[in-house]
Amino acid sequence: MQRKFFKISLAFANCWAIVLCVLLQSCAEPGQKYVVVSQNDTLVLNTPWKYRNDLSGQYADPTTRARRIYSGDINTYLTIRVFNDKGDSLYEVPLKEATDALDDINSLTMFDDGKLFLIEEHGPHFAILDKLGRLVRKGSLATALCPTPNDQYE
């Protein structure tokens, strides 16, 4: 009985796969070689480094609704590459001044078009860089940190 169910399920799945292919092809414009299903599809970013969650992300401008996608490398290339939502490279932000200001970079985020907030790996310091990689501000989050001597989770 399990064998019949498997054959029926496989036939059912093949039927749905054919229906899905037909529907996707019907969405294509004449002469179009591929079908864009949604903006949540795979996007290939041209970088010589591997993607890392702590050094990559996206920023959506609240006024223009333009989306910026960024990916960076802090070991070899010392740069953050910024892309538009189509995967086209827009500009690169060098991290030289940030690595000089911080001992080691833990993670980063973009909070404005071209402004990056970087956090130090082992310490309370942070740095803010502009689009050209210039250090806008260096500060400390020491006063905002919880004391750790009685922290039961460490």
Summary of the structure (lengths in Angstrom):
residues: 154
radius of gyration: 23.1
end to end distance: 54.0
largest distance: 69.4
contacts: 359
relative contact order: 0.10
helix: 25%
strand: 31%
